[in-house]
Amino acid sequence: MASLKSGMGSLRELLVDVKTLSGWAAKGIIAAPLVDVLLGFGPPWPRQLPVITSCAELLTLLLVLSYLGGRSAKALTGSMSKFAAVTGFCFIAYAVLSSQLIFTAPTGERFSSGLSIRPDISPLITASYTPTEALRDGGWDPEAVWTRGSITAARTAMILVWISMFCSFVACLGIFALRGKTVRHATRDPSAR
């Protein structure tokens, strides 16, 4: 329980800190998924995903501050490198998934396609009649072209990669703040190295 209390204290310090880059960045990154409400670059389903992502980021930041708080600067740097690699991987994975699985109807509505075309539609798909054309002819209803299970799988993959991308990024930010605190403490107290 002491670890959770120290994490809450560290989180409070980070969020109240308006003088440093890490204080501003923590607030910004937790709010970043909410920008998706206006810009629409995230997964199209569920509509509440920006709020869910921000909550997951806050939980991630709390866990990072709670469980990595006493580590050395070297250990924190190693952890930060790993989370940065996960962030990069998730960014690339989301870019690929979204480019392949998100369609926009003429009305501007965005939706997820699926991974597997329905058996009754599959014979119709040729080089001259694409799934996008079948989707248009099906009234822009993804279930008219793809199986329901494959639509769910596509949505789930995009959601998991999206949330992982933001959570790993906020973990980097939290570790960065901890590392700065550890280095400042070690500078003031040489015996703490």
BELKA-V69370 format. One line per field, one symbol per residue. burial: + if it has 16 or more other C-alpha atoms within 10 Angstrom, else -. A space follows every 10 residues. Layout:
burial = ???
This chain:
burial = -----+++-+ +--+------ -++-+++-++ ++++-+---- -+++----++ +-++-+++-+ ++++++-++- -++--++-++ --++-++--+ +-+++-++-- +++------+ ++++++++-- ---------- +--+++---+ ++++++++-+ +++++--++- ++++++++++ +++++++++- -++------- ---
